[in-house]
Amino acid sequence: MNHKLILSIALLGTSLGASAQSTATTVQRDVNQQERIEQGLKSGALSTSEAARLEREQSAISRQQSRALADGKLTPAEQERLGAMQDKASRDIRAAKTNRVTGDPQSASSQRMQADVQRNINQDKRIEAGVQNASLTNREVAKLERGQARVQGKEARAGRDGHVNAAEQARVQRSENRQSRHIRNQKHDRHVRNPV
């Protein structure tokens, strides 16, 4: 009887660890994609409008992550669907960075977009750290990814015409500030992931 109980607990811990790892992996890919977008903006390989299109795609991925994690689990099918979306986004980033369209990294518009994308990187890294140190549950990550999707959507709308003006950036920053508070609150509430 004790052997069965120990085996059951070990299997449960293993499945929770696999879920945490897959959640961490998908959030880490978010960080990587955002860093590639920012690098493209800084080098001039991406224009503001290209970055806006890529942010719209990142927003869709974040919404899908939110839906997938809403029940607290990331199934293999959900993980595969997210992987396929992230693979497509990776190809799209590569294509946008290597086409003939270039941006001016020193323009005010590009600088604003760069700052917003850098903020996305910071937020995603905070979410990833919360997954790694078990201060965020999958359900909390789902809520935070929904917030990330909103911010990325606002960035996409701001830059879709190729220019991000100061008023548009201020709207994005207000959303980013709200998201930052949500991340802090979720990481410091009483909910924690079960230790493995």
N, C-alpha and C positions, 0 to 999 in steps of 0.2 A: 504494500500500500504506500509506504513512504517513498519507494523508488518511483512509483507512478506519479506521485505528487511532485517530486523533485524534477522528473522528466517533463511534466506539464509546465512547471514554472520555468524551466530552462527553455522550452520551446516558445513560450509566451515572450520571454525576454529577448530571444533571438528574433522573433517577428517584430517586436517593438523596435529593436535595434535596426532591422532592415528598413522599417518604415522611416525611422529618423534619418538614416543614411540616404534614402531616396529623396526625402524632403530636402535634406541638406544639399544633395547633388543638384536638384533642380534649381534651388536658390543660388547655388554657386554658379550655375550656368547663366543666371540672370546677371550676376556681377560681371562675368566674363564678357557677355554681349554688350553691356553698358560701357565697359572699359574700351572695347573695340570701337564703339560709336564715338566715344569721347576722343580717342586717339585719332580717328579719322577726321573729326572736326578740327583738332589741334594741328594736324599736318596739312590740312587743306584738301585731303582726299575726299571728304564729304562736304557737300554744301548744306546749308541750313535746311533747305526743303528735303534733301535726301535724309538727313538726320530725323526730320519730323516724320517722314514715312516709316523709317525704322522704329521710331518711338511708338507709332501707332501699332506696329506689329508686336512690339514688346508689351504694349498694353493688352493686346489680345491674349498673349501668353500668360500674363499675370491674371487676367480674368479666368482663364482656363485652370490655372493653378489654384485659384480661389475656389472654383467649383469642385475641383478634384479633392481638395483637402477639407471641404466643408463638413464632411462626415467624420473627420479625424483620421481617415486612412487614405493612402495612396496605393491603389490597386496596380497590379502589373499592366493592365490595359490602360489605365490613366497615365501611368508612368511612360508607356510606349507612345501614347498620343502626345504627351508633353515633349518627349524626346524628338518626335517627328516635327513638331512645331518649332522647337529650338534649333533643330538641324536646318530647317528651311530658313529661319531667321539668320542663322550663321552664313548660309549661302548668299542670302540677300545682302548682308553686310559686306561680304567679300566682293560681290558684284558691284555694289554701289561705290566701294572704295577703289575699284580698279577700272571703272568706266571713264569716259572722257570729261565728265562733269567734275568741276573742282569748286572749292569754296575759298573764301578769304578768312583765314583763322584770326586775323587781326580786326575784322569788322565788328562793330558793336553787336550786331545780330548774332554772329557766330559766338562771340564771347558770352552772350547771354545764354545761348543754347548749351555751350560748354559748361557753364556754371550749373545749369539745371541738370544736365546729364551727370555731372560729378556728384551732385546731391543725390541722384538716384543710386549711384554706386555706393555712397555712404549709407543710405537707408537700407539697401539690399545687404550690405555687409553687416549691419546691425541685426537684421532679421536672421541672417545666416549664423551669426554668433549666438543668437538666442536659441536657435535649433541645436547648435553644437553643445551649448552648456545647459540645455534642457530647461531654460527659463521660458520657452515658448512651446505651447502644444501645437499640434497640426491645425486644430480649429482656430487658434490664434493666428497662426501663419496664414490661414485662409482669409481671415479678416484683413490682415496687413497687406496681403497680395491684392485684395480688392482695392485698398487704398492706393497701392502702387499703380494699379491700372488706371485709376482716376487721374493721378498726377501725370502719368505718361500720356494719357489721352489729352490732357490740357496742353502739354508740351507739343504734341503732334498738331493740335489745332493752332497753337500760336505760331508754329513755324511752317505751316503748310503753304503759305504764299512766299516762302523764302526769306521772310524777315520776321524777327521777334523784336517788337518794340518794348519800351520800358513798362508800359501799362500791362501788356501781355505777360511779361516776366513777373510783374508784381502779383498778378493773379496766380501764376504757377507757384510762386514763392509762398503765398498764403496757404495753398494746398499742401505744399511741402512741409510747412511749419506744423500744420494740423497733423499730417502723417507722422512727423517726428514725435509729436506728443503721444500719438496712438502707440507707436513702437515702444516708447519709454513706459507708458502705462501697462501695456501688455507684458513687457518683460519683467515688470516689478509687481505684478499682481500675485495672487496666491496660487494661480494655476501653474503647475510645472509638469513637464513630461516625466513619466515614470522612469526612474533610472534603470539602466540595463545591467 
